[in-house]
Amino acid sequence: MVSRPSWPGGPAMISAERRATPISEPPHFEVAEECVVFALCAQTYAVAADRLLSCLSLPRLTALDDTPPYLMGAFDLRGVLAPVVSPAVLGGAPLQPAASSDLLIVLEAEGDPLALHADTLLGIEPLCAQPWERRSVSAGTLQIRLSGGRAQFIDPSLIALVADPQGLSDHGSAAQSADERLLDFERELDASALALLERRAERYRSLARVVRGRRRWGEVSA
């Protein structure tokens, strides 16, 4: 299992007494003992802590054709293409445009990296061992109750990365093209911010040249 990174200057870990309580779970969801908690535009999300590979600053993305509306694009991480999913759109909410200060929560999904868009990393919180009801929020998400309120728990292995063949989606009507979607995601970034994201993308791409085994994913610095 990949070791979880530390985030210097970031939020302190949540104490074991402040536990998250499952509210609902559909069949086949993987129940986690601990979850990484993060936020995007005031909505709180959680993922299984043992899925975490790294936390990175948002890089410039490349559009991917034939992908669902919640997939904003992808970037090259150590020679591996990492798709970036908007948890807001995944959960049925409007798209939250990118900001240069945003983050990516990089997870392991079926052996490959998958990143979730975030604007705040909140910490790690244990889950209470309680039965889960079989009721989901949307595909790949369910509700849990954290010490500070409710959150949407996301299982990356249940997120489809290929578009609906009919061109329609539960997350909207007629889908935008991949290029239009990425432009919409980047609409609030000026030229300076886009240049910063491009430099980050090049840095993450260049990590592929590091000798294998010399650095772990969790040691990547944004």
C-alpha positions as CSV (number, residue, x, y, z in Angstrom):
1,M,0.0,0.0,0.0
2,V,1.3,3.5,-0.9
3,S,2.1,5.5,2.2
4,R,0.0,8.6,2.7
5,P,1.9,11.9,2.2
6,S,2.2,14.6,4.8
7,W,1.2,18.1,3.9
8,P,3.6,20.6,5.5
9,G,1.7,23.7,6.7
10,G,-1.6,22.0,6.0
11,P,-4.5,21.1,8.3
12,A,-3.8,18.9,11.3
13,M,-5.1,15.4,11.3
14,I,-8.5,15.0,12.9
15,S,-8.5,13.2,16.2
16,A,-9.7,9.6,16.5
17,E,-12.6,10.7,18.7
18,R,-14.1,12.7,15.8
19,R,-15.4,9.9,13.7
20,A,-17.3,9.9,10.4
21,T,-20.7,8.0,10.4
22,P,-21.9,6.3,7.3
23,I,-25.4,7.4,6.2
24,S,-25.9,5.4,3.1
25,E,-24.1,3.0,0.8
26,P,-25.1,1.3,-2.5
27,P,-24.1,-2.4,-3.2
28,H,-20.4,-3.0,-4.0
29,F,-19.1,0.1,-2.3
30,E,-15.8,-0.5,-0.6
31,V,-16.1,0.5,3.1
32,A,-13.0,2.4,4.3
33,E,-11.6,2.6,7.8
34,E,-10.3,6.1,7.3
35,C,-11.2,8.8,4.8
36,V,-9.4,11.8,3.3
37,V,-11.7,14.8,3.6
38,F,-11.6,17.7,1.1
39,A,-13.9,20.4,-0.2
40,L,-14.9,22.1,-3.5
41,C,-16.9,25.3,-3.4
42,A,-18.2,24.6,0.2
43,Q,-19.3,21.0,-0.5
44,T,-17.4,18.4,1.5
45,Y,-16.2,15.2,0.0
46,A,-14.4,12.1,1.2
47,V,-12.4,9.2,-0.3
48,A,-10.9,6.1,1.2
49,A,-7.5,7.0,2.7
50,D,-5.8,3.9,1.5
51,R,-6.6,5.0,-2.1
52,L,-4.6,8.2,-1.8
53,L,-1.5,8.5,-3.9
54,S,-0.8,12.2,-3.7
55,C,-2.1,15.7,-3.4
56,L,-1.0,18.1,-6.1
57,S,-1.5,21.6,-7.2
58,L,-3.8,21.8,-10.3
59,P,-1.8,21.6,-13.6
60,R,-2.9,22.4,-17.1
61,L,-5.1,19.7,-18.5
62,T,-5.6,18.1,-22.0
63,A,-9.1,17.4,-23.3
64,L,-10.1,13.8,-23.8
65,D,-12.6,12.9,-26.4
66,D,-15.5,10.4,-25.7
67,T,-15.5,11.1,-22.0
68,P,-18.4,11.9,-19.6
69,P,-19.3,15.5,-18.6
70,Y,-17.7,15.2,-15.2
71,L,-14.3,14.4,-16.7
72,M,-12.5,17.8,-17.2
73,G,-9.4,16.4,-18.9
74,A,-6.2,14.7,-18.0
75,F,-2.5,15.3,-17.3
76,D,0.7,13.3,-17.6
77,L,1.9,12.1,-14.2
78,R,5.2,10.3,-14.4
79,G,4.4,9.0,-17.8
80,V,0.9,7.9,-16.9
81,L,-2.3,9.7,-18.1
82,A,-4.3,10.7,-15.1
83,P,-7.9,11.8,-15.8
84,V,-9.3,14.6,-13.7
85,V,-12.9,14.4,-12.4
86,S,-15.1,17.2,-11.1
87,P,-16.8,15.8,-7.9
88,A,-19.4,18.6,-8.2
89,V,-20.5,17.4,-11.7
90,L,-20.2,13.8,-10.7
91,G,-22.7,14.5,-7.9
92,G,-25.1,16.3,-10.1
93,A,-24.1,19.9,-9.2
94,P,-23.0,22.6,-11.6
95,L,-19.4,22.8,-12.8
96,Q,-17.0,24.6,-10.5
97,P,-14.5,26.5,-12.6
98,A,-10.8,26.1,-11.9
99,A,-8.6,28.5,-9.9
100,S,-4.8,28.5,-9.9
101,S,-4.8,27.7,-6.2
102,D,-6.9,24.6,-6.6
103,L,-5.7,21.0,-5.8
104,L,-6.0,17.5,-7.2
105,I,-6.6,14.6,-4.9
106,V,-4.8,11.8,-6.8
107,L,-6.2,8.3,-6.1
108,E,-5.6,4.7,-7.2
109,A,-8.5,3.4,-9.3
110,E,-8.2,-0.1,-10.6
111,G,-4.4,0.2,-10.7
112,D,-4.3,3.6,-12.4
113,P,-4.3,7.2,-11.2
114,L,-7.5,9.2,-11.1
115,A,-7.6,12.8,-9.7
116,L,-10.5,14.7,-8.1
117,H,-10.7,18.5,-8.3
118,A,-10.6,20.2,-4.9
119,D,-10.1,23.7,-3.5
120,T,-9.4,22.7,0.2
121,L,-7.8,19.7,1.8
122,L,-9.4,19.2,5.3
123,G,-7.6,16.2,6.7
124,I,-8.1,12.5,7.6
125,E,-11.0,11.2,9.7
126,P,-11.8,7.6,10.9
127,L,-15.1,6.0,9.9
128,C,-17.3,4.4,12.6
129,A,-18.0,0.7,12.1
130,Q,-21.8,0.8,11.5
131,P,-24.0,-0.9,8.9
132,W,-24.5,0.9,5.6
133,E,-27.8,1.4,3.9
134,R,-28.0,0.6,0.2
135,R,-28.9,4.1,-1.1
136,S,-26.5,6.1,-3.3
137,V,-26.4,9.8,-4.1
138,S,-25.2,9.2,-7.7
139,A,-23.0,6.7,-9.6
140,G,-19.8,6.4,-7.6
141,T,-20.9,8.5,-4.6
142,L,-22.8,8.1,-1.4
143,Q,-23.5,10.1,1.7
144,I,-21.7,9.9,5.1
145,R,-21.9,12.0,8.2
146,L,-18.6,13.6,9.4
147,S,-17.9,15.2,12.7
148,G,-18.5,18.6,11.0
149,G,-21.6,17.6,8.9
150,R,-22.5,15.6,5.9
151,A,-20.1,14.7,3.0
152,Q,-20.3,12.8,-0.3
153,F,-18.1,9.7,-0.2
154,I,-16.5,8.9,-3.6
155,D,-15.3,5.4,-4.7
156,P,-13.0,6.0,-7.7
157,S,-13.3,2.5,-8.9
158,L,-17.0,3.1,-9.7
159,I,-16.5,6.2,-11.8
160,A,-17.0,5.5,-15.5
161,L,-14.4,7.2,-17.7
162,V,-16.1,6.6,-21.1
163,A,-19.0,8.7,-22.4
164,D,-22.6,7.5,-22.7
165,P,-22.7,6.2,-26.3
166,Q,-26.1,8.0,-26.8
167,G,-24.4,11.4,-26.2
168,L,-26.7,12.0,-23.3
169,S,-26.0,11.8,-19.6
170,D,-27.6,11.8,-16.2
171,H,-25.3,14.8,-15.5
172,G,-26.9,17.0,-18.2
173,S,-28.6,17.0,-21.5
174,A,-26.7,17.0,-24.8
175,A,-23.0,16.8,-23.7
176,Q,-20.4,19.4,-24.5
177,S,-17.4,18.4,-26.5
178,A,-14.3,17.6,-24.5
179,D,-12.7,20.9,-25.7
180,E,-15.7,23.0,-24.8
181,R,-15.8,21.3,-21.4
182,L,-12.2,22.1,-20.7
183,L,-12.7,25.7,-21.9
184,D,-15.6,26.0,-19.5
185,F,-13.5,24.6,-16.7
186,E,-10.7,27.1,-17.4
187,R,-12.9,30.1,-18.1
188,E,-11.9,32.1,-15.0
189,L,-8.1,31.6,-15.5
190,D,-6.1,34.5,-17.1
191,A,-3.0,34.1,-19.2
192,S,-0.7,34.2,-16.1
193,A,-2.6,31.5,-14.3
194,L,-2.7,29.3,-17.4
195,A,1.1,29.7,-17.7
196,L,1.5,28.6,-14.1
197,L,-0.7,25.5,-14.7
198,E,1.4,24.7,-17.7
199,R,4.6,24.8,-15.7
200,R,3.1,22.5,-13.2
201,A,2.0,20.1,-15.9
202,E,5.6,20.0,-17.3
203,R,7.0,19.4,-13.9
204,Y,4.6,16.4,-13.3
205,R,5.4,15.1,-16.8
206,S,9.1,15.3,-16.1
207,L,8.8,13.1,-13.0
208,A,8.7,10.2,-15.4
209,R,12.4,10.6,-15.9
210,V,13.1,10.0,-12.2
211,V,14.8,6.6,-11.7
212,R,12.1,4.1,-10.7
213,G,12.0,3.4,-7.0
214,R,13.9,6.5,-6.0
215,R,10.8,8.5,-5.2
216,R,7.3,7.5,-4.1
217,W,4.1,9.1,-5.3
218,G,3.4,10.5,-1.8
219,E,6.7,12.4,-1.9
220,V,5.8,14.4,-5.0
221,S,5.9,18.1,-4.2
222,A,3.5,20.5,-5.8
